[in-house]
Amino acid sequence: YYDLPHHLKTCLLYLSMYSEDYTIEREELIWRWIAEGFIAEVRGQTADQVAENYFNELVNLSLIQPIDIQYDGRAYACRVHDMVLDLIVSLSAEENFVSIVEGQSYNGGGHKIRRISVQSKHVGDEVMQEIMDKWSQVRSISFYGCKELGIPHLQKLHSLRVLVSNYYSPLGNEHIKYIGSMFQLKFLRIN
């Protein structure tokens, strides 16, 4: 990890947003990296071509495992090995890169939260209140497996660039109406 170039470190740390054993679609990951602003401009290449190169570098370094290799040799998706994910989550918490919410706790120790990954079916009100006190600068929120979740003050997330809601959507009509006023939002996925 410490020998990786800065751009790959950032992209690798971003993988801590995903829950364990999650199949990460290559194209979605690439567009999320672009939306977050992790992809540097390279003359003669589009942002998605540069991001694809970053993805391939992580595969070649065996930091991510390709899944479903297509006819053109590109992976449809990838997974992160459990041990590598544990390392990434640890480094991510250390650098206050991603705050992971699991049940009644979260690993966010910093004063500000930039990225939140909710990986639990139920999140306690006390945890959500503690998070909301620190989330004025949140850039990315991902929900995995949430059944019930109130997201008060979603309209106050002016820096939000990525919003992903998988499985049971915690986003009701009262939240959807604010999406149009999120001018920084570049990637939206609601299942």
N, C-alpha and C positions, 0 to 999 in steps of 0.2 A: 504493500500500500504506500509506504513512504517513498518509494522510488518512482511512483507513477507521476506523470506530468499533471499539473494542476487541473486542467480541463477534464482529465479522466477521473481524478479523485472526486471532483464534484459530481460527475455523472454516476460514479459508483456509489457514493454516499446517498444519492437520491433513491437508490434501490431499496433503502430502508423504509420507504413509504409503503412498500408492498408487504403483505402478510406472508407468513411462512408457507411454502409449497404453492404459492400463487403462480399461475401461468401468466407471464407478462408478455403481452403482444408487442412485437418489435415496433410496429408503426405507432402505436399509442405511446410507447416509451419515448420514441424519437420526438414526437410532437409535444410531449410534456417537457422534455429537455429544452426544446426550442421556446416554448411558452415561458419557461422559467428564466430564459436568457443565458443558458449554459453553453450555447453553441457559438463559438467564435467564427467570424467571417473569414473565409478563405477565398482568395481571388480565383475566379473561374468555376466556383462550386456554389450550389445553392445550400441553404441552411440544412435541408433534409439530407443532402449528400454528405455533408460534413458530419452530421449526427449519425448517419449510417456507418461512416468510417469509425467513429467513436465506439459504436455498438460492436463492430467487427473486431476492434482492438481489444475490447473487454472479453469477447469470445476467445480470441487468440491467446489471451493471457490466462484463460481458464477461470476467470472470475465470474462469468455467467455461463450457463449451460444452454446451448441452442436446442430448440424443439421444433419438430416438423420442418425439416429442410425441404425447400421447394425446388421445383425443376431448374430454377436459375441459380441455385446454390445458396440462396438467402434463407435464413431462419424465419419462420412465421412468428415464433415467440421464443422466450427464454425462461429459465428458472435460475434462482440463486440457491446454491447448496446451503444446507442448514448451518454448517460451520462458518461459511463465508458470510451468511446473513447475520449470524451472531456477532462476528467481527465488525461488520458494517454498522449494525445497530449500536454497538458499543462506541465506535468512533463517532458516529453521528450524534449520539447523546453527549459525548465529550466535547464536541465542537458546537453544540447547540444548533445543529443543522436541521434535524427533524425531531419533533416531539411525538412519541407514540403513546396513544391512549389505549389502555387495556383494562376494561372493567372499572374498578374503583381507583385506579392509579394511572399516572402517566410519568414518562421519564424526562419531562421538561424541567430542567433545573435553572435555566437562564431567566433573565428578567423580561425578555421578549421572545415570542414564539414566531418563527418564520414559516414553518411547515408543520402541519398536523396530519397524522395518520391515525384514524380511529379504527381499531382492529378488534372490536368487541360488540357483542349483541346488545348489551345494556351498558350505559354510561351513567354514573351517579351524578346527581345534581351538584354536589359539592365539587366534584372534579370539573364539571363544565363551568361552574362559577370561577374556579381558580384559573382555568384556561382563559376564559373570557376577559379576565382582568389583565392578561398579558398578550392578547391577540390583535391589537390594533394594527400591527404590521404584517399580519399573516398573508403569505403569498400563495400558499397551496394547501388545500384541504382534501383529504381522501377518506371516504367511509367504506369499510369492508365489513359486511355482516350485521349492520345496525338494524335493529328492529324498532327501537323507540329512541328518538333523540330530538330534543328541542334545540334549535339553533337560534336563540334570540340574538338580535342585533346583527343579523347577516348583512343588512344594508349598510352597516358601518365599516365593512371590510373593503376599504377603498383600494388596497394594494393587492387584492386577490387576483391571481393570474390563472390558477388551475383549480377547478372544482370537479371532483369525481365522486359519484355516489353509486356504489355497486350493491347488488343484492336487494335488500329491503331499503327502499329509499326513505331517508329521514326528512326529505325535503317536501313539505306540503305546499299547498297553494299560497299560504302566507309567506313562504320563502321564495317561491318561484317568481313572484312579481318583482323582486329586487334584482334579479339577474340582469335585466336590461339596464340598470343603473351602474353596473360594475364595469367601468370603462377600461380597466386594466385586464379584464378577463380575456384570456386568449385560448383556453382549452376548457371545454365543458363536456362531461360525460355523465349522463344519468341513465341508469338501467332500470 
